[in-house]
């Protein structure tokens, strides 16, 4: 009888172990399935992005262009300038126009990166390459276009680029258009105050 009891005990333990293994396999397969679904969902997200905002600035195109075309003037109106007063800012190349470069390194809110003006047409357009190093590596193109609207100027501020896997994944959890677009709108409000100064 004792032998039979031992066999029953071993059989019960073996059955419990097999059940646990079976459940563990099911959980693992479910996790793998979720990962595959997530990767597929991320992969089908748009491969490019473009964020655009417009505003009418109460100043002629030449005055608006002067503020945008010179990185050393950005501190007065850039929406990111006040996020880290202790950020290290460096200017390279010409003071303004094509070749002018602005490099920064600061806290987690501003990160680290650079902007370089690649095209500049007085009173009409400024285009720059934007490169982020921290908190993550990314690159995009930022463009300002200006056109007269009576005594004022209609300015279009846009940022565009490629969406890598991380960018696509991030887009599932946060509204990048709203986040960046809000900063553009803040920058426009600051710019209006700057050009209104006597």
C-alpha positions in Angstrom: 0.0 0.0 0.0 2.8 2.4 0.9 4.3 1.8 -2.6 1.0 2.6 -4.2 0.7 5.8 -2.1 4.2 6.8 -3.2 3.3 6.2 -6.9 0.1 8.2 -6.5 2.0 11.1 -4.8 4.7 11.2 -7.6 1.9 11.0 -10.2 0.1 14.0 -8.6 3.3 16.0 -8.4 4.1 15.2 -12.0 0.6 16.2 -13.1 0.9 19.5 -11.2 4.3 20.2 -12.8 3.0 19.4 -16.2 0.0 21.8 -15.6 2.3 24.6 -14.5 4.5 24.1 -17.5 1.5 24.1 -19.8 0.3 27.4 -18.3 3.8 28.9 -18.5 3.9 28.0 -22.2 0.5 29.6 -22.8 1.6 32.8 -21.1 4.8 32.9 -23.1 3.0 32.3 -26.3 0.5 35.1 -25.4 3.3 37.5 -24.7 5.1 36.6 -28.0 1.8 37.1 -29.8 1.3 40.6 -28.3 4.9 41.5 -29.2 4.3 40.4 -32.8 1.0 42.4 -33.0 2.7 45.5 -31.5 5.6 45.3 -34.0 3.1 45.0 -36.9 1.0 47.9 -35.6 4.1 50.0 -35.3 5.4 49.0 -38.7 2.3 50.2 -40.5 2.4 53.7 -39.0 3.3 56.5 -41.4 7.0 56.5 -42.4 7.1 60.3 -42.5 5.8 63.1 -40.4 5.0 66.8 -40.9 4.0 69.2 -38.2 2.8 72.7 -39.3 1.4 75.8 -37.8 0.6 79.2 -39.2 0.2 82.7 -37.7 0.0 86.3 -38.8 2.8 88.4 -37.3 2.2 92.2 -37.0 5.3 93.2 -38.8 6.6 93.3 -42.4 8.4 90.2 -43.8 11.8 91.8 -43.5 11.4 92.3 -39.7 10.2 88.7 -39.2 12.9 87.3 -41.4 15.6 89.1 -39.4 14.4 87.3 -36.2 14.4 83.8 -37.8 17.5 84.1 -39.9 19.8 84.8 -37.0 20.1 82.1 -34.3 21.5 84.6 -31.8 18.1 86.4 -31.8 16.2 83.2 -31.1 16.7 83.5 -27.3 14.1 86.3 -27.3 11.3 84.3 -28.8 12.1 80.6 -29.1 9.6 78.4 -27.0 12.5 76.2 -25.9 14.9 79.0 -24.8 13.4 79.4 -21.3 13.2 75.6 -20.5 16.8 75.5 -19.3 18.4 78.9 -18.5 21.7 77.0 -17.8 21.9 75.3 -21.2 25.2 75.6 -23.0 24.7 77.3 -26.3 27.3 77.6 -29.0 27.2 79.5 -32.4 29.3 78.5 -35.3 29.8 79.8 -38.9 28.3 83.1 -40.0 26.1 85.2 -37.7 23.0 84.6 -39.9 22.0 83.0 -43.2 23.2 79.8 -44.9 25.9 78.0 -42.8 24.9 79.6 -39.5 24.9 76.8 -36.8 23.4 76.7 -33.3 24.4 73.9 -30.9 22.9 73.4 -27.5 23.2 71.0 -24.6 20.9 71.2 -21.6 18.5 69.4 -19.3 16.1 66.6 -20.2 13.6 69.1 -21.5 15.9 70.6 -24.2 18.3 67.7 -24.6 21.3 68.1 -26.9 21.4 68.9 -30.6 22.0 71.4 -33.4 20.4 73.5 -36.1 22.1 74.6 -39.3 20.6 77.0 -41.8 20.7 75.4 -45.3 18.6 77.8 -47.3 17.7 81.5 -46.8 15.8 83.9 -49.0 15.3 87.4 -47.4 11.7 88.1 -46.5 10.5 84.7 -47.8 12.0 81.6 -46.4 14.5 80.0 -44.0 15.2 76.3 -44.0 17.4 74.4 -41.5 18.5 70.9 -40.6 17.6 70.0 -37.0 19.6 67.2 -35.4 18.9 65.7 -32.0 21.5 63.8 -30.1 19.8 63.5 -26.7 17.4 62.4 -25.3 17.3 60.3 -28.5 18.9 60.5 -31.9 16.7 62.0 -34.6 16.9 64.4 -37.5 14.3 66.6 -39.3 14.0 69.6 -41.5 12.5 72.8 -40.1 11.2 75.5 -42.5 9.8 79.0 -42.1 8.0 80.6 -45.0 6.8 84.2 -45.0 4.4 86.1 -47.2 3.0 89.6 -46.9 -0.5 90.0 -45.6 -1.3 93.7 -45.7 1.1 95.4 -43.3 1.7 92.1 -41.5 3.3 88.7 -42.4 1.8 85.3 -42.6 4.4 82.8 -41.3 4.2 79.1 -41.7 6.4 77.0 -39.4 6.9 73.4 -40.2 9.0 70.4 -39.2 9.2 67.2 -41.3 11.2 64.1 -41.4 11.3 60.3 -41.4 9.6 58.2 -38.8 11.9 55.4 -37.6 10.6 52.5 -35.5 11.1 54.4 -32.2 9.3 57.5 -33.7 6.4 55.3 -34.9 6.1 53.6 -31.5 6.2 56.9 -29.7 3.4 58.2 -31.9 1.1 55.4 -30.6 1.4 56.8 -27.0 1.6 60.5 -27.4 0.3 63.2 -29.8 3.5 64.6 -31.3 1.7 67.0 -33.5 0.0 68.5 -30.5 3.1 68.6 -28.4 5.3 70.2 -31.0 2.5 72.3 -32.5 1.8 73.9 -29.1 5.4 74.9 -28.9 5.2 76.5 -32.4 2.2 78.5 -31.3 4.0 79.6 -28.1 6.9 80.7 -30.3 4.6 82.7 -32.6 3.1 84.5 -29.5 6.7 85.4 -28.3 7.7 86.5 -31.8 4.7 88.8 -32.0 5.8 90.5 -28.7 9.4 90.8 -30.0 8.6 92.5 -33.3 6.1 94.8 -31.5 8.9 96.3 -29.4 9.8 99.9 -30.4 
